[in-house]
Amino acid sequence: MKRLLLLLALAACSPNKPAMLAPDANTTEEAPQDHKLIIYQLMTRLFGNQTATNKTYGTAQENGVGKFNDITDQALQAIKGMGVSHVWYTGVLDHATLTAYEGIPADDADVVKGRAGSPYAIKDYYDVAPDLAVDVPNRMAEFEALVKRTHNNGLKVIIDFIPNHVARSYKSDAKPAGVVDLGEQDDKTQAFKASNNFYYLPGQPFVVPADYNPLGGLKAPNEDGQYQENPAKATGNDVFAAAPSVNDWFETTKLNYGVDYQNNRQPHFDPIPDTWLKMRDILVFWARKDVDGFRCDMAEMVPVEFWAWVIPELKKVKPSLLFIGEAYDAKTYQMYLEKGHFDYLYDKVGLYDGLRRLTRNEGTTRDITKVWSEESRGFGGHMLRFLENHDEQRIASPDFAGNARAALPAMTVSATLGTGPVMLYFGQDVGEPARASEGFSGEDGRTTIFDYWGVPEHQKWLNGGKFDGGGLSAEQKQLHTFYVRLLTLSGQREAIRKGRFYELQSTLAAQNPSYNADRVYAYLRYTDTETLLVVVNFSPSESHTLDLNLPAAMRASLNLPADKPLTYNDLLTPAGNATAGTTVTLAPQSSHIFEIK
């Protein structure tokens, strides 16, 4: 501690110099940059659905389905009022489904997951899902109107790009004139050919998993355990077998980016593979629909060389485009950011997993320290933080925390630890627990992406299309208010948007002998003109009383007076009860963001 204070004293600056604590093991080395997007993810098929039937494996007519037109100006203003800057419309592209429309037959049930189908089994990259339109023949116009409406309400648009795989039934009916479809010119006699769009298993027909029941105990239309695909294509999750298992992504086929997986992953990138060119054209098509960014599904399953080429190509078309990569291998993060040119990557295996353990009383705050000091050191502002999305279990489900408020400390850290983006999943702010077995999804703590469904707690906020939370309980309203306050602070406060970071674990432990460093976590976010102290208590049952008074040398480095009392104003506490002295009691599972003056 003496050495720390000596370093701080040496770094103490006059009021005319920038505020900066001495570089040491408690701080990041990166120069802060403002990347604080506030992203609201919504499952488009579910978001505006007001039907409450919720029949297991129910049809679109029985359970209802949300539309583009349900996302009204009123809805968008309510979203923006939560501090949001970007909306990620999940499940927009046309995908395989068991629902037929006039002129659009249902897909083969043996290669569709769930009645509604997976939004990640794309069957036409140049079209939007007919489920989402009121007037199906004019579905693209309805999507374009949603993009314009979103922009008119001061929000930006993100959609999915699914580059690794497509539905087995892929065939574009909406492609522009002159576009050659994926696989149309493939040499199917070759297992691998650099100019092919797919991988093949010559001489072997595709075999539907024997134990697959598309609708559980119900009989799906045309379900017969047969699907005509000969030769079989490789399956989306890199399974090079004609008979993938029911646990594989058997409803999808892997796209060929010029990597010979069965020959030591030998690359063939010169000349530029045909798949690269086709996928670039698809991205350009959507960029010209005025979308603002792409969340790129399973980005690490596509060679980084493709991203290194295609992202600069797209930014020639629209320089402001954002690319967010779904990523799970921390060892490759820096490569996909620097070589691959991604703007942001998921921080799932680092911060999400660590915060989940802490929320479940299974981990320690050292997991947080490891994230910023090791895993994402030097590029933390490019990591997208979240606690829920369509792949993860709901906080309020028994599979995660069983109580939506239990994760408020974790969400506070997600939003304020760095200068990078933070994401909220629809229904998270009202404690949606994802109860019941929706159908293919089952009762797994997740809100289904495969079935038609109404999301009950979210529907209370939707309130018949008023989007005013009129159906929420008092507790849910308090939870929603917390999220609004946290996200608004994160998006507006200079210290969070572009301030520096300094961990206070050792400082507070030195002046608080009973400091529980495993369950309490504290850090500063600061600029020349603003200093914020974030303190959270992950303990589910124990309160902790802390002396927050910063050491004199640290105050000097932050341009705070060393000889006058400081005011600690809790910005997360409702107005009228927001001022704290230097001592604070942290209730179990509580969060505080103190403005120090």
C-alpha positions in Angstrom: 0.0 0.0 0.0 2.9 2.4 0.8 4.4 1.8 -2.6 1.0 2.4 -4.2 0.5 5.7 -2.4 4.1 6.7 -3.3 3.4 6.1 -7.0 0.1 8.0 -6.8 1.9 10.9 -5.1 4.5 11.0 -7.8 1.8 11.1 -10.4 -0.2 13.7 -8.6 -1.0 16.5 -11.1 -2.0 20.1 -10.9 -5.6 21.1 -11.7 -4.3 22.2 -15.1 -3.1 18.7 -16.0 -5.3 15.8 -17.2 -6.6 13.5 -14.4 -4.7 10.2 -14.5 -3.8 7.7 -11.8 -0.4 6.2 -12.0 -0.2 3.2 -14.3 0.0 0.0 -12.3 -1.6 -3.4 -11.9 -5.0 -1.8 -11.1 -5.5 0.0 -14.4 -5.7 -0.7 -18.1 -3.1 0.6 -20.5 -5.5 1.4 -23.4 -6.3 5.0 -24.2 -10.0 5.3 -23.7 -12.2 5.7 -26.7 -16.0 6.2 -26.8 -17.6 2.9 -28.0 -20.6 3.1 -25.6 -23.4 1.8 -27.8 -26.5 0.8 -25.8 -28.0 -2.1 -27.8 -31.6 -3.4 -27.4 -32.0 -6.9 -28.8 -35.5 -8.0 -29.7 -36.7 -11.2 -31.3 -38.8 -9.7 -34.0 -41.2 -12.7 -34.2 -42.0 -12.4 -30.5 -41.6 -8.7 -29.6 -45.0 -7.3 -30.7 -47.0 -10.5 -30.2 -50.0 -9.8 -27.9 -51.5 -13.3 -28.0 -51.4 -15.1 -24.7 -52.5 -18.6 -25.7 -49.1 -20.2 -25.5 -49.9 -23.7 -26.7 -46.9 -26.0 -26.8 -46.0 -26.4 -30.5 -48.8 -24.0 -31.4 -49.2 -22.6 -34.8 -48.8 -18.9 -35.8 -52.6 -18.7 -35.8 -52.9 -20.2 -32.4 -50.0 -18.5 -30.5 -49.7 -15.4 -32.6 -46.6 -13.9 -34.2 -45.1 -10.4 -34.0 -44.8 -8.3 -37.1 -42.6 -5.5 -38.3 -45.6 -3.2 -38.1 -46.0 -4.0 -34.3 -42.8 -2.1 -33.7 -44.5 1.3 -33.8 -43.2 4.8 -33.2 -44.6 4.4 -29.7 -42.6 1.2 -29.2 -39.4 2.8 -30.5 -39.8 5.9 -28.3 -40.2 3.6 -25.3 -37.1 1.7 -26.3 -35.2 5.0 -26.8 -36.4 6.2 -23.5 -34.4 3.4 -21.9 -31.2 5.0 -23.0 -30.9 2.8 -26.1 -28.9 3.9 -29.2 -29.2 0.7 -31.4 -31.9 -1.9 -32.0 -30.8 -5.4 -33.0 -33.7 -6.9 -34.9 -33.1 -10.6 -34.5 -34.6 -13.1 -37.0 -35.3 -10.8 -39.9 -34.0 -12.9 -42.8 -36.1 -15.5 -44.5 -35.5 -18.9 -42.9 -36.8 -22.4 -43.0 -40.2 -22.8 -41.4 -43.2 -25.2 -41.2 -45.7 -22.3 -41.9 -46.9 -21.9 -45.5 -48.1 -18.8 -47.2 -49.8 -18.3 -50.5 -47.1 -19.0 -53.1 -44.6 -19.9 -50.3 -44.8 -23.6 -49.4 -43.7 -24.9 -46.0 -40.2 -26.4 -45.7 -39.6 -30.1 -45.2 -40.3 -30.9 -41.6 -37.4 -33.3 -41.3 -34.9 -30.5 -41.6 -36.7 -27.7 -39.7 -36.3 -27.2 -35.9 -39.6 -26.1 -34.3 -42.8 -25.1 -36.0 -41.6 -21.5 -36.6 -38.0 -22.7 -37.5 -34.6 -21.4 -36.5 -33.9 -17.8 -37.6 -30.3 -19.1 -38.1 -31.3 -21.5 -40.9 -31.5 -19.0 -43.7 -33.2 -20.2 -46.9 -33.0 -16.9 -48.8 -30.4 -14.2 -48.0 -32.2 -11.7 -50.2 -35.6 -11.9 -48.5 -37.2 -11.3 -45.1 -39.3 -13.8 -43.2 -42.9 -13.8 -44.4 -44.0 -14.4 -40.8 -43.1 -10.9 -40.0 -45.3 -9.2 -42.5 -48.9 -8.2 -42.4 -49.1 -8.1 -46.2 -46.8 -11.0 -47.1 -46.2 -10.0 -50.8 -45.1 -6.6 -49.6 -42.9 -7.9 -46.8 -39.7 -6.2 -47.9 -41.5 -2.8 -48.0 -42.7 -3.4 -44.4 -39.1 -4.1 -43.4 -37.8 -1.0 -45.2 -40.5 1.0 -43.4 -39.3 -0.3 -40.1 -35.8 0.8 -40.9 -37.0 4.2 -41.8 -39.2 4.4 -38.7 -36.3 3.3 -36.4 -34.1 6.1 -37.9 -36.9 8.7 -37.6 -37.0 7.8 -33.8 -33.3 8.5 -33.4 -32.2 4.8 -33.3 -29.9 2.8 -35.5 -30.6 -0.7 -37.0 -28.6 -3.9 -36.5 -29.6 -7.1 -38.2 -28.1 -10.6 -38.3 -25.6 -11.8 -40.9 -25.3 -15.6 -40.8 -22.2 -16.4 -42.8 -21.2 -19.9 -41.7 -24.3 -22.0 -42.8 -27.6 -21.9 -44.5 -30.8 -24.0 -44.4 -30.6 -27.3 -46.2 -33.5 -26.0 -48.3 -31.6 -22.9 -49.3 -32.9 -21.4 -52.6 -33.2 -17.7 -53.3 -36.4 -16.7 -54.9 -35.9 -13.0 -54.2 -32.3 -12.6 -55.5 -31.7 -9.6 -57.8 -31.5 -10.2 -61.5 -28.2 -11.7 -62.6 -27.3 -13.1 -59.2 -26.1 -16.8 -59.3 -27.5 -18.7 -56.4 -25.4 -20.4 -53.8 -24.4 -23.9 -55.0 -26.0 -23.4 -58.4 -22.7 -23.9 -60.2 -21.0 -26.3 -57.8 -19.2 -29.4 -58.9 -20.9 -31.9 -56.6 -18.6 -34.7 -57.6 -15.8 -33.0 -55.5 -15.8 -33.2 -51.7 -13.9 -29.9 -51.8 -13.3 -27.5 -54.5 -12.2 -23.9 -53.8 -14.9 -22.5 -56.2 -17.7 -24.5 -54.7 -20.1 -22.8 -52.2 -20.7 -26.0 -50.3 -18.8 -29.1 -49.1 -20.0 -32.5 -50.4 -19.9 -36.2 -49.5 -20.0 -37.7 -53.0 -21.9 -41.0 -53.3 -23.6 -40.5 -49.9 -27.2 -39.3 -49.5 -28.1 -37.2 -46.5 -29.8 -39.2 -43.7 -32.2 -37.5 -41.3 -31.4 -38.2 -37.7 -33.5 -41.3 -36.8 -34.7 -40.0 -33.5 -35.8 -36.5 -34.7 -39.5 -35.5 -34.1 -40.0 -32.0 -35.5 -43.1 -31.4 -33.4 -42.6 -33.8 -30.5 -45.6 -36.1 -30.2 -47.4 -34.3 -33.0 -47.2 -35.3 -36.6 -45.7 -32.5 -38.8 -46.9 -32.0 -42.4 -44.7 -34.1 -44.7 -42.8 -35.6 -41.8 -41.5 -38.9 -43.1 -37.9 -39.2 -42.0 -36.7 -38.6 -45.6 -35.0 -35.6 -47.1 -33.7 -35.8 -50.7 -30.1 -34.5 -50.7 -27.6 -36.5 -52.8 -24.8 -36.1 -52.4 -25.1 -35.0 -48.8 -23.6 -31.6 -47.9 -21.5 -31.1 -44.7 -23.5 -29.9 -41.7 -23.2 -26.4 -40.3 -21.3 -27.2 -37.2 -18.4 -28.7 -39.2 -19.8 -32.2 -39.3 -18.5 -34.0 -42.4 -20.9 -37.0 -42.3 -24.0 -37.9 -44.3 -25.8 -38.8 -41.1 -25.4 -36.1 -38.5 -26.8 -36.6 -35.1 -29.9 -35.0 -33.7 -27.7 -32.8 -31.5 -25.9 -31.4 -34.5 -27.0 -28.4 -36.6 -28.4 -31.0 -39.1 -30.9 -28.5 -40.4 -28.1 -26.4 -41.9 -25.2 -26.9 -44.4 -21.7 -25.5 -44.0 -20.6 -22.8 -46.5 -17.2 -23.2 -48.2 -14.9 -20.2 -47.8 -11.9 -21.9 -49.4 -10.7 -24.0 -46.4 -10.2 -27.7 -47.0 -11.2 -29.0 -43.6 -10.5 -32.6 -44.5 -7.0 -31.8 -45.7 -5.5 -30.2 -42.6 -7.6 -27.0 -43.1 -5.5 -26.1 -46.1 -6.5 -22.6 -47.3 -7.3 -21.7 -50.9 -7.8 -17.9 -50.9 -6.2 -17.0 -54.2 -8.1 -16.4 -56.4 -10.8 -15.0 -54.1 -13.3 -17.8 -53.5 -16.7 -17.5 -55.1 -18.4 -17.7 -51.6 -16.5 -14.6 -50.5 -17.9 -12.7 -53.5 -21.4 -13.9 -53.0 -21.4 -13.0 -49.3 -20.0 -9.6 -50.0 -22.8 -8.9 -52.5 -25.4 -10.0 -49.9 -24.0 -7.6 -47.3 -24.0 -4.8 -49.8 -27.6 -5.5 -50.6 -28.6 -5.0 -47.0 -26.3 -2.1 -46.4 -28.1 -0.4 -49.3 -31.4 -1.0 -47.3 -29.9 1.5 -44.9 -29.1 -0.9 -42.0 -26.4 0.4 -39.7 -24.7 -2.8 -38.7 -24.5 -6.5 -38.7 -24.3 -9.0 -35.8 -22.2 -11.7 -37.4 -23.3 -15.2 -36.3 -20.5 -17.6 -35.3 -17.9 -15.3 -36.7 -15.0 -17.5 -35.6 -16.3 -20.4 -37.8 -15.4 -18.3 -40.9 -11.8 -17.7 -41.7 -10.4 -14.4 -40.4 -9.0 -13.7 -43.9 -12.6 -13.4 -45.2 -13.4 -10.7 -42.6 -10.1 -9.0 -43.3 -11.2 -8.6 -46.9 -15.0 -8.1 -46.7 -15.4 -5.6 -43.9 -13.2 -3.0 -45.6 -15.1 -3.7 -48.8 -18.4 -3.0 -47.1 -17.0 0.2 -45.4 -16.3 1.5 -48.9 -20.0 1.3 -49.5 -21.0 2.7 -46.1 -18.1 3.8 -43.9 -20.2 4.0 -40.7 -21.3 0.3 -40.8 -20.7 -1.7 -37.6 -19.6 -5.3 -37.5 -20.2 -7.2 -34.2 -18.8 -10.8 -34.1 -20.3 -13.6 -32.1 -17.0 -15.0 -30.6 -16.1 -17.5 -27.9 -12.4 -18.2 -28.2 -10.6 -15.5 -26.1 -7.2 -16.5 -27.7 -8.4 -15.2 -31.1 -10.2 -12.0 -30.0 -7.3 -9.7 -30.8 -6.8 -11.3 -34.2 -10.5 -10.9 -35.2 -10.4 -7.3 -34.1 -7.1 -6.2 -35.6 -6.7 -8.5 -38.6 -10.4 -9.2 -39.1 -11.5 -5.5 -38.7 -14.4 -6.3 -36.4 -15.7 -3.3 -34.5 -16.8 -5.4 -31.5 -16.9 -9.0 -30.3 -19.0 -10.8 -27.7 -17.5 -11.0 -24.2 -19.3 -14.2 -23.3 -16.6 -16.6 -22.2 -14.9 -13.9 -20.1 -17.2 -11.4 -18.5 -20.6 -13.0 -19.0 -19.5 -16.4 -17.7 -17.7 -14.8 -14.7 -20.6 -12.6 -13.8 -23.0 -15.5 -14.1 -20.9 -17.5 -11.6 -20.8 -14.5 -9.2 -24.6 -14.1 -9.5 -25.1 -17.7 -8.6 -22.6 -17.4 -5.7 -20.2 -19.7 -7.4 -17.3 -17.5 -8.4 -15.2 -14.5 -7.1 -14.5 -11.0 -8.3 -11.1 -12.2 -9.5 -13.0 -13.4 -12.6 -13.7 -9.7 -13.4 -10.1 -8.7 -12.8 -8.9 -11.4 -15.1 -11.2 -10.1 -17.9 -9.9 -6.5 -18.0 -6.3 -7.2 -17.0 -5.7 -10.3 -19.2 -8.3 -11.5 -21.6 -9.3 -8.2 -23.2 -6.4 -6.0 -22.0 -5.7 -3.3 -24.6 -9.0 -3.8 -26.4 -11.7 -3.9 -23.7 -13.6 -1.1 -25.4 -14.3 -3.4 -28.3 -16.0 -6.1 -26.2 -19.8 -6.2 -26.2 -21.0 -7.0 -22.7 -24.4 -8.5 -21.8 -26.2 -10.8 -19.3 -29.0 -12.0 -21.6 -29.5 -12.7 -25.3 -31.4 -15.2 -27.4 -28.8 -18.0 -26.8 -28.5 -17.6 -23.0 -30.8 -18.4 -20.1 -33.0 -15.7 -18.6 -31.7 -14.3 -15.4 -35.0 -14.8 -13.6 -35.2 -18.5 -14.7 -34.3 -21.1 -12.1 -31.5 -22.2 -14.5 -29.7 -18.9 -13.9 -30.5 -16.9 -10.8 -34.3 -17.5 -10.2 -34.6 -13.8 -9.3 -34.2 -10.9 -11.8 -32.9 -8.5 -9.1 -30.0 -10.9 -8.2 -28.1 -9.9 -11.3 -28.3 -6.1 -10.9 -24.7 -5.9 -9.6 -23.6 -8.0 -12.6 -25.5 -5.8 -15.0 -24.0 -2.7 -13.5 -20.5 -4.1 -14.1 -21.5 -5.1 -17.7 -22.6 -1.6 -18.4 -19.9 0.4 -16.7 -16.7 -1.6 -16.6 -15.4 -0.3 -19.9 -16.1 2.1 -22.7 -17.5 -0.6 -25.0 -21.1 -1.5 -25.9 -23.6 -3.0 -23.6 -26.7 -5.0 -24.6 -30.2 -5.6 -23.1 -32.5 -8.4 -24.3 -36.2 -7.6 -24.5 -38.0 -8.7 -21.4 -34.8 -8.7 -19.3 -35.8 -5.3 -17.8 -39.1 -6.7 -16.4 -37.7 -10.1 -15.2 -39.0 -12.4 -17.9 -38.3 -15.9 -16.5 -39.0 -18.0 -19.7 -41.3 -20.5 -18.0 -43.1 -23.3 -19.8 -42.2 -25.7 -22.6 -42.8 -23.7 -25.8 -42.2 -26.6 -28.2 -38.9 -27.5 -29.8 -37.1 -25.2 -27.3 -38.4 -27.0 -24.3 -38.3 -25.7 -20.8 -34.7 -24.7 -20.6 -34.7 -21.2 -19.1 -34.5 -19.6 -22.6 -37.1 -17.7 -24.5 -37.7 -19.8 -27.6 -36.3 -18.8 -31.0 -37.9 -21.9 -32.7 -41.5 -21.6 -31.8 -44.5 -19.2 -32.0 -45.0 -17.8 -28.5 -46.1 -14.9 -26.4 -43.6 -13.6 -23.8 -45.8 -13.1 -20.7 -43.9 -10.6 -18.6 -42.8 -8.6 -21.6 -46.4 -8.5 -22.7 -47.2 -6.7 -19.5 -44.8 -4.0 -20.5 -46.2 -4.0 -24.1 -49.6 -3.4 -22.5 -51.8 -3.9 -25.6 -49.5 -1.9 -27.8 -49.1 1.1 -25.5 -45.6 0.1 -24.5 -46.0 1.9 -21.2 -45.6 -0.9 -18.7 -49.1 -0.6 -17.6 -49.5 -4.3 -16.8 -46.3 -4.6 -14.6 -46.3 -5.2 -10.9 -44.8 -2.6 -8.6 -41.6 -4.8 -8.3 -41.3 -5.1 -12.1 -41.7 -1.3 -12.5 -38.8 -0.8 -10.0 -36.7 -3.3 -11.9 -37.5 -1.5 -15.2 -36.7 1.9 -13.6 -33.3 0.5 -12.5 -32.4 -0.6 -16.1 -33.5 2.8 -17.5 -31.4 4.7 -15.0 -28.3 2.4 -15.5 -28.5 2.4 -19.3 -29.1 6.1 -19.5 -26.2 6.8 -17.2 -24.0 4.5 -19.2 -24.9 6.3 -22.4 -24.7 9.9 -21.2 -22.0 10.1 -18.5 -18.6 11.1 -19.9 -16.7 9.0 -17.4 -18.4 5.8 -18.5 -18.4 6.6 -22.2 -14.8 7.6 -22.5 -13.2 7.7 -19.1 -10.3 5.8 -17.7 -10.6 2.7 -15.4 -8.9 2.0 -12.0 -9.7 -1.0 -9.8 -10.0 -0.1 -6.1 -9.9 -3.6 -4.6 -6.5 -3.2 -2.9 -7.3 0.4 -1.9 -10.6 -0.4 -0.2 -9.2 -3.6 1.4 -6.4 -1.5 3.0 -8.8 0.9 4.7 -11.6 -1.7 5.4 -10.1 -4.6 7.4 -13.3 -6.7 6.9 -13.5 -6.0 3.1 -14.8 -9.0 1.3 -12.8 -8.8 -1.9 -14.4 -12.0 -3.2 -18.0 -10.6 -3.2 -17.6 -6.8 -3.3 -16.1 -5.2 -6.3 -15.2 -1.5 -6.8 -13.5 0.7 -9.4 -13.3 4.2 -10.7 -14.3 5.5 -14.1 -13.0 9.0 -14.5 -12.1 11.9 -16.9 -10.6 15.3 -16.2 -14.0 16.7 -15.2 -15.9 13.7 -13.8 -15.1 10.9 -11.3 -17.5 8.0 -10.7 -17.0 5.3 -8.2 -18.8 2.0 -8.9 -19.3 -0.4 -6.0 -21.3 -3.6 -6.2 -22.0 -6.4 -3.7 -22.6 -9.8 -5.2 -23.3 -11.5 -1.8 -26.9 -12.9 -1.8 -27.2 -12.5 2.0 -24.5 -10.4 3.6 -24.3 -6.6 3.9 -21.0 -4.8 3.9 -20.2 -1.4 5.4 -17.3 0.5 3.7 -15.3 3.6 4.1 -15.2 5.1 0.6 -12.9 8.0 1.4 -10.2 8.0 -1.2 -6.5 8.5 -0.1 -5.1 12.0 -0.4 -2.6 11.2 -3.2 -5.3 9.5 -5.2 -7.5 12.6 -4.9 -4.7 14.8 -6.1 -4.2 12.6 -9.2 -8.0 12.9 -9.9 -8.0 16.7 -9.5 -10.0 16.3 -6.3 -9.2 18.5 -3.3 -7.1 16.6 -0.8 -8.0 18.8 2.3 -11.8 19.1 1.9 -14.7 16.6 2.5 -15.9 14.9 -0.7 -19.6 14.3 -1.6 -20.5 10.8 -2.8 -23.8 11.1 -4.7 -25.4 7.8 -5.7 -26.7 8.2 -9.2 -28.5 4.8 -9.2 -30.6 5.8 -6.2 -33.9 7.5 -6.9 -33.9 11.3 -6.5 -34.4 12.6 -3.0 -32.3 9.9 -1.3 -29.2 10.1 -3.3 -26.5 11.6 -1.1 -24.1 9.5 0.9 -21.2 10.3 3.2 -17.9 8.6 3.1 -19.3 5.5 4.7 -21.9 3.4 2.9 -23.7 0.1 3.7 -24.0 -2.2 0.7 -27.1 -4.3 1.0 -27.0 -7.8 -0.4 -26.9 -7.9 -4.3 -26.8 -4.1 -4.4 -25.2 -1.6 -6.9 -24.0 2.0 -6.6 -22.5 4.5 -8.9 -21.2 7.4 -6.8 -20.4 10.7 -8.4 -17.5 12.1 -6.4 -17.4 15.9 -5.9 
